[in-house]
Amino acid sequence: MGRLVSLIFIAALAYGGLYFYYGHVVEQAIEEQLEARGLTALEVQRIEYEPLAPLSTEATIRAEVGYRGADATVTIRLHGHPLFSDEMRMELDGLQNLRLRFNVGE
């Protein structure tokens, strides 16, 4: 029974590392795509993806990007795996949310 618990713990630890590294690689890929299109002023603030996304070759990723006083959440379709595939393709699926902040003078 102890070996089974140890094996489950090691598998969970390995998957946790894969999950967080996947997020880091996807965030870098999004930033590279923005930079390649001349949108260097946009800042990727946060990304969200499904818990099983690191195990599949297709995923839907929600990225929150910001520019000065505006934030937007965009949905991106990812084809290919950023860690294990030679080719990866990103498609903008849609704009989910747009938030504008106005600063009122004091």
C-alpha positions as CSV (number, residue, x, y, z in Angstrom):
1,M,0.0,0.0,0.0
2,G,2.9,2.4,0.7
3,R,4.3,1.9,-2.7
4,L,1.0,2.8,-4.3
5,V,0.7,6.0,-2.3
6,S,4.3,6.8,-3.3
7,L,3.6,6.1,-6.9
8,I,0.5,8.3,-6.9
9,F,2.4,11.1,-5.1
10,I,5.2,11.0,-7.7
11,A,2.7,11.0,-10.6
12,A,0.9,13.9,-9.1
13,L,4.1,15.8,-8.6
14,A,5.2,15.1,-12.2
15,Y,1.8,16.2,-13.6
16,G,1.8,19.3,-11.5
17,G,5.2,20.3,-12.9
18,L,4.0,19.6,-16.4
19,Y,0.9,21.6,-15.8
20,F,2.7,24.7,-14.7
21,Y,5.5,24.4,-17.3
22,Y,2.8,24.1,-20.0
23,G,1.3,27.4,-18.8
24,H,4.6,29.1,-18.9
25,V,5.4,27.9,-22.5
26,V,1.9,28.8,-23.7
27,E,2.2,32.3,-22.2
28,Q,5.6,32.8,-24.0
29,A,4.1,31.6,-27.3
30,I,1.3,34.1,-27.0
31,E,3.7,36.9,-26.2
32,E,5.8,35.9,-29.2
33,Q,2.8,36.0,-31.5
34,L,1.8,39.5,-30.2
35,E,5.3,40.7,-30.7
36,A,5.4,39.3,-34.2
37,R,2.3,41.3,-35.1
38,G,3.6,44.5,-33.7
39,L,1.4,44.4,-30.6
40,T,4.3,44.8,-28.1
41,A,2.3,47.3,-26.0
42,L,-0.2,44.5,-25.0
43,E,0.7,42.7,-21.8
44,V,-0.4,39.1,-21.1
45,Q,-1.6,39.3,-17.5
46,R,-3.0,35.8,-17.0
47,I,-3.9,32.6,-18.9
48,E,-6.4,29.9,-18.1
49,Y,-6.7,26.4,-19.5
50,E,-8.4,23.2,-18.7
51,P,-6.8,20.8,-16.2
52,L,-6.2,18.1,-18.9
53,A,-4.9,20.6,-21.6
54,P,-1.2,19.5,-21.1
55,L,-2.2,15.9,-22.1
56,S,-3.9,16.8,-25.4
57,T,-2.8,18.3,-28.7
58,E,-5.8,20.6,-28.9
59,A,-6.8,23.1,-26.2
60,T,-8.8,26.2,-25.6
61,I,-6.9,28.9,-23.8
62,R,-8.3,32.1,-22.3
63,A,-5.8,34.8,-22.1
64,E,-6.3,38.1,-20.3
65,V,-4.4,40.9,-22.0
66,G,-4.0,44.5,-20.9
67,Y,-3.2,47.8,-22.5
68,R,-3.1,50.9,-20.4
69,G,-6.6,51.2,-19.0
70,A,-8.2,48.4,-20.9
71,D,-8.3,44.7,-20.2
72,A,-9.6,42.1,-22.6
73,T,-10.1,38.3,-22.3
74,V,-9.6,36.5,-25.6
75,T,-10.1,32.8,-26.4
76,I,-7.3,31.1,-28.3
77,R,-7.5,27.6,-30.0
78,L,-4.2,25.8,-29.7
79,H,-3.5,23.0,-32.2
80,G,-0.4,21.0,-31.5
81,H,1.3,20.6,-28.2
82,P,3.8,23.3,-27.2
83,L,6.1,20.8,-25.5
84,F,5.9,17.7,-27.5
85,S,5.0,18.8,-31.1
86,D,7.2,20.2,-33.8
87,E,4.4,22.4,-35.0
88,M,2.0,24.4,-33.0
89,R,-0.7,26.7,-34.4
90,M,-2.7,29.3,-32.6
91,E,-6.1,30.7,-33.7
92,L,-7.9,33.6,-32.2
93,D,-11.3,32.2,-31.4
94,G,-13.0,35.3,-30.1
95,L,-13.1,38.3,-27.7
96,Q,-14.9,37.3,-24.5
97,N,-14.6,40.3,-22.4
98,L,-13.5,44.0,-22.7
99,R,-13.1,46.1,-19.6
100,L,-12.2,49.8,-19.6
101,R,-11.1,51.7,-16.5
102,F,-11.4,55.4,-16.2
103,N,-9.3,57.4,-13.8
104,V,-11.1,60.4,-12.4
105,G,-8.9,63.3,-11.5
106,E,-8.5,64.0,-7.8
